[in-house]
Every structure is written in C-alpha cells, then in structure tokens.
Amino acid sequence: MGKVDIRLVQNSWDFQFPHPLLPTVDFVGGPHCKPAKPLPKEIEEFVQSSGENGVVVFSLGSMFSNMTEERANVIASALAKIPQK
C-alpha cells in the first residue's frame, strides 16, 4: 500500500462528505453505471411540461415509511414555494 502511485476509487467525489484525501487518490465514478433508460411516457410529459424552471426530484429512500404526516406536510409546503415542478 505504501508504494502505490495512484489509488482509484470507484465512486463519485460528489457523493462523499468533505474529508482530506491523499494526492494519489482519484475518483473514477461511473464505470459501474448502466446507460439510462427512457422515462415512462407520463413522467416524460410531466418533465417536458415544466418549461424553463425544470423539476425537482426529491427522494426519501427507505425513510418514507418512518415519516409522519406532519413532516410530510412541512416538506410539501416547502416544495410548493419554489418555481420548479
């Protein structure tokens, strides 16, 4: 390990929290990704109808089942205030 010239990390730097790295570390995120599939027709129409403001994708992942109705309403009201769909 002490004699390597470069360390390739199969991840993207934007998914990492800020921390110091050795100068020999290089992120090569993406080689494990598959090409994107086209969106379903309904979602494509929604995205295209957003105009120049665009859309916001908000995901809760596995935390969705733990969310209270009050918290969901807070998030919904915050998202309702921005111009994006």
Beta strands, then each sheet from edge to edge (+ up, - down):
strand 1: 7-9
strand 2: 25-27
sheet 1: 1+ 2+
end
